[in-house]
């Protein structure tokens, strides 16, 4: 079965697309993955997977970049036929629907988040309703739906009257936790300082502002931020404004293969996502499971999916969104109590044995086997 995957990113750090494509290739599917580049960005190879990127001009307007990608992707692929067109998120679903309309095939919409309810569009009436319209039109061509969590699945099922939506969570393949001093060695962090870790995109609503404000007067704590995004410069400026240059360190995004070792060198994982927008509120972020696999206790927001996983597995603390005093007390407790960290570390490592990609890929393969029946 020939599969085309489309994603609106440069593919270098999209772990979900990589994992799904890799699983399908290992199981005999012929997969081609298309991303986007503005030029000058190195393409990190994916072993055994055919990946390429369409090039579009760099522009300051994200709206224009979307339109340019849609046109370029459609022009590049309009004469190619595939058994399955697998669109990763709504910004890739639009050209995927055009390709299906022209050439046929089974269209899969893989919703990595509740796209039309993202924090970046919530409250922006015109922008949000344009995305809702685009989704409504493109969904007419969709044959099957995948998403990342149970609540978003129920929302999409009701919204578009689908009989079922398959949940495939953002979870890394299982790796044993390893001893690593990477972050201490890289940034010269003293052994007595506890390392708080945020990893992921730097966009509004991921809780970094909050943690920067809270740690200003907490000694023996360092924050490491791994990732890039539109909010990076603003966060660097806040770091300077607070005088935190010696205790807050920014690290560029890293390849899939290097991340686990780096995560293992921290002490506490942060998942302080804001509840603004239903997409954030219902999210089940990849980093939550990466922290577990590294044996990091998690400090997490009190959001439905996240808090259920953290509390059910006793692998961290859940913090009310607006209560910075509780957040501060929890960080101080972790920084002073090795026993709390060790207890939750053990629970996190135990939870990692069940929250692993090996379980999710079985669901993906079952999903694709059912597509074979449609094709047949």
C-alpha positions in Angstrom: 0.0 0.0 0.0 1.4 3.4 -1.0 1.1 6.1 1.6 1.6 9.8 1.2 2.1 11.8 4.5 1.9 15.6 4.5 3.0 17.9 7.3 3.5 21.7 7.5 6.9 21.7 9.1 10.5 21.0 8.2 10.3 17.4 9.5 13.4 17.6 11.6 11.6 17.6 15.0 8.2 16.1 14.3 8.5 13.0 16.4 4.9 11.9 15.7 5.2 11.9 11.9 8.5 10.1 12.2 7.2 7.4 14.5 4.1 6.7 12.4 6.1 6.7 9.1 8.8 4.4 10.6 6.2 1.9 11.9 4.5 1.7 8.6 7.7 1.3 6.6 8.9 -1.5 9.0 5.6 -3.3 8.3 5.8 -3.2 4.5 4.1 0.0 3.6 5.6 2.3 1.0 5.7 5.7 2.6 6.6 9.1 1.2 6.6 12.1 3.6 6.4 15.7 2.4 7.2 18.7 4.6 8.2 22.3 3.9 11.4 24.4 3.9 12.2 28.1 3.4 15.7 27.1 2.1 18.9 26.8 4.0 17.6 24.3 6.6 19.5 21.0 6.8 17.2 18.0 6.3 18.0 15.4 8.9 17.6 11.9 7.2 15.1 9.4 8.5 16.5 5.9 8.2 14.7 4.0 5.5 12.0 6.6 5.0 11.5 8.6 1.8 11.3 12.2 3.0 11.4 15.4 1.0 10.3 19.1 1.4 8.7 21.5 -0.9 10.3 24.9 -0.9 8.4 28.2 -0.4 9.6 31.8 0.0 10.3 33.0 3.5 7.6 35.5 4.6 6.7 37.3 7.8 3.0 36.3 7.3 2.1 32.8 8.6 -1.2 33.0 6.7 0.7 33.6 3.5 3.1 30.7 4.3 0.2 28.4 4.7 -1.2 29.4 1.3 2.2 29.1 -0.4 2.7 25.6 1.1 -0.8 24.4 0.0 -0.1 25.6 -3.6 3.4 24.1 -3.6 2.4 20.8 -2.2 -0.5 20.4 -4.5 1.5 21.4 -7.6 4.3 18.9 -6.5 1.9 16.0 -6.0 -1.1 16.6 -8.2 0.0 14.0 -10.8 0.9 11.3 -8.2 -1.6 8.7 -7.0 -1.5 7.1 -3.6 -3.7 4.5 -1.8 -3.7 6.6 1.4 -3.2 10.3 1.9 -2.3 10.9 5.5 -2.6 14.6 6.5 -0.9 15.6 9.8 -3.0 18.4 11.2 -5.4 20.8 9.6 -2.7 22.9 7.9 -1.8 19.8 5.9 -5.4 18.6 5.4 -6.3 21.4 3.0 -3.9 20.4 0.2 -4.5 16.7 1.0 -8.2 17.1 0.3 -7.4 18.8 -3.0 -5.1 15.9 -4.0 -7.8 13.3 -3.0 -10.4 15.2 -5.0 -8.1 15.1 -8.1 -6.7 11.6 -7.8 -8.8 9.6 -5.3 -7.4 7.5 -2.5 -8.3 7.1 1.2 -7.9 10.4 3.1 -6.8 10.1 6.8 -6.9 13.2 9.0 -4.4 12.9 11.9 -5.3 15.7 14.2 -2.3 16.3 16.5 -4.3 18.8 18.5 -7.7 20.4 18.5 -6.6 22.8 15.7 -9.5 25.1 15.5 -9.4 25.6 19.3 -5.7 26.3 19.6 -4.7 29.1 22.0 -3.2 31.0 19.0 -6.6 31.3 17.3 -8.9 31.3 20.3 -10.5 34.8 20.7 -9.5 35.9 17.2 -13.0 35.7 15.6 -12.1 36.0 12.0 -9.0 33.8 12.1 -10.7 31.1 14.1 -13.7 31.0 11.9 -11.6 30.8 8.7 -9.9 27.7 10.1 -13.3 26.3 11.1 -14.6 26.8 7.6 -11.5 25.3 6.0 -11.8 22.2 8.3 -15.5 21.9 7.6 -14.9 21.9 3.8 -11.9 19.6 3.9 -13.6 17.1 6.2 -16.1 16.3 3.5 -13.2 14.4 1.8 -11.9 12.7 5.0 -12.5 8.9 5.3 -10.9 8.2 8.6 -9.9 10.2 11.7 -6.9 9.8 14.1 -6.1 12.0 17.1 -4.0 12.2 20.2 -6.4 11.9 23.2 -9.8 10.7 24.2 -11.5 14.0 24.9 -10.4 15.5 21.5 -11.6 12.3 19.8 -15.0 12.7 21.4 -15.2 16.3 20.3 -14.3 15.5 16.7 -16.6 12.5 16.6 -19.6 14.7 17.7 -18.6 17.6 15.5 -18.4 15.7 12.3 -20.7 12.7 13.0 -18.0 10.1 12.7 -18.8 6.6 14.0 -15.4 6.3 15.6 -12.1 8.2 16.0 -8.9 6.3 16.6 -6.7 7.5 19.5 -3.0 7.2 18.9 -1.1 9.0 21.6 2.2 11.0 21.3 4.4 8.5 23.1 8.1 7.7 22.5 9.4 4.2 22.0 10.4 2.6 25.3 14.0 3.3 26.4 15.6 2.5 29.7 16.5 5.5 31.8 20.3 6.2 31.7 22.7 8.1 33.9 23.6 11.3 32.1 25.3 14.6 33.1 24.7 16.2 29.7 22.9 19.4 31.0 25.3 19.9 33.9 28.3 19.5 31.7 26.9 21.7 28.9 25.8 24.6 31.0 28.1 24.2 34.0 25.3 23.5 36.5 26.5 22.6 40.0 25.7 19.2 41.3 23.7 20.6 44.2 21.3 22.5 41.9 18.1 20.8 40.8 17.4 21.0 37.1 13.9 21.9 36.0 13.3 20.9 32.3 10.9 22.3 29.8 11.1 20.7 26.3 8.9 21.5 23.3 7.9 24.5 21.2 8.3 28.0 22.6 4.8 29.4 22.0 2.5 31.4 24.3 0.6 29.3 26.8 3.3 26.6 27.6 4.0 28.0 31.1 7.5 29.3 30.8 6.5 32.9 31.8 5.0 31.4 35.0 8.1 29.3 35.9 10.5 32.2 35.2 8.5 34.4 37.6 8.4 31.8 40.3 12.0 30.7 40.4 13.4 34.2 40.8 13.9 33.8 44.5 14.4 30.1 44.8 18.0 29.2 45.3 19.8 26.1 44.0 17.4 25.6 41.1 18.1 25.9 37.4 15.7 25.9 34.4 16.7 24.4 31.1 14.5 25.1 28.1 14.9 22.8 25.1 13.2 23.9 21.9 12.6 26.8 19.5 9.7 28.9 18.4 8.2 32.4 18.0 8.3 33.1 21.7 12.0 32.4 22.3 13.3 36.0 22.0 10.6 37.3 24.3 11.5 34.7 26.9 15.2 35.4 26.6 14.4 39.1 27.3 12.3 38.2 30.4 15.2 36.0 31.6 17.5 39.1 31.3 14.9 41.4 32.9 14.7 39.1 35.9 18.4 38.7 36.2 18.2 34.9 35.7 21.0 34.5 33.0 23.0 32.3 35.3 20.2 30.0 36.2 18.1 29.8 33.0 19.6 28.1 30.0 18.2 27.8 26.4 19.1 24.8 24.3 18.2 24.5 20.6 16.0 21.7 19.4 17.7 18.3 19.2 17.2 15.3 16.9 15.0 12.4 18.0 18.0 10.1 18.7 19.7 12.6 21.1 16.7 13.7 23.2 16.4 10.8 25.7 20.0 11.2 26.9 19.4 14.9 27.5 16.1 14.4 29.2 17.7 11.9 31.6 20.2 14.5 32.7 17.5 16.7 34.3 15.8 16.3 37.7 12.2 17.5 37.2 10.0 17.7 34.1 7.7 20.7 33.6 4.3 20.4 31.8 2.7 23.7 32.8 0.4 24.2 29.8 -2.2 26.9 30.1 -5.9 25.9 29.8 -6.5 28.8 27.3 -8.1 27.2 24.2 -9.6 23.8 24.2 -6.6 22.4 22.3 -4.3 23.1 25.3 -7.0 22.1 27.8 -7.5 18.7 26.3 -3.9 18.0 25.3 -1.7 15.0 26.0 1.8 16.3 25.2 4.6 14.1 24.1 6.9 15.5 26.7 4.9 14.1 29.6 5.8 10.6 28.4 9.4 11.5 27.6 9.8 12.7 31.2 8.4 9.4 32.5 10.8 7.4 30.4 13.7 9.4 31.8 12.4 8.9 35.4 11.6 12.6 36.0 8.9 13.6 38.5 6.5 15.9 36.7 5.1 19.2 37.7 2.0 19.5 35.6 -1.1 21.7 35.0 -4.4 20.6 36.4 -5.9 19.8 33.0 -8.2 16.8 32.3 -6.0 14.4 30.4 -2.6 15.4 31.9 -3.8 15.4 35.5 -5.4 12.0 35.1 -2.2 10.4 33.9 0.0 12.1 36.5 -2.3 11.4 39.5 -3.2 7.8 38.5 0.5 7.0 38.3 1.7 9.0 41.3 4.5 10.3 39.2 4.3 14.0 39.9 2.4 17.0 41.3 -0.6 18.7 39.7 -0.8 22.5 40.1 -3.8 24.7 39.8 -3.3 27.0 36.8 -3.4 30.3 38.7 -1.8 29.3 41.9 1.9 30.3 41.7 2.3 30.0 45.5 1.6 26.3 45.3 3.9 26.0 42.3 6.7 27.7 44.3 6.1 25.4 47.3 6.3 22.3 45.2 9.5 23.4 43.5 11.1 24.2 46.9 9.9 20.8 48.3 11.5 19.0 45.4 14.7 21.0 45.7 15.0 20.2 49.4 13.6 16.6 49.5 15.5 13.9 47.7 13.1 11.3 49.0 10.1 13.0 47.2 12.1 12.9 43.9 13.2 9.3 44.3 9.7 8.1 45.2 8.1 9.8 42.1 11.0 8.8 39.9 10.2 5.2 40.7 6.6 5.7 39.8 7.5 7.5 36.6 9.8 4.6 35.5 7.0 2.1 36.3 4.4 4.1 34.3 6.8 4.3 31.3 6.5 0.5 30.9 2.9 0.9 29.8 3.0 4.4 28.2 5.2 3.5 25.2 5.0 3.7 21.4 5.2 -0.1 21.1 1.5 -0.1 22.4 0.4 2.8 20.2 1.9 1.3 17.0 -0.2 -1.8 17.4 -3.2 0.5 17.2 -1.8 2.3 14.1 -1.2 -1.0 12.3 -4.7 -2.2 13.2 -6.0 1.1 11.8 -4.1 0.7 8.6 -5.1 -3.0 8.2 -8.7 -1.8 8.2 -7.8 0.7 5.4 -6.7 -2.3 3.4 -10.2 -3.6 3.7 -11.6 -0.3 2.3 -9.1 -0.4 -0.6 -9.9 -4.0 -1.3 
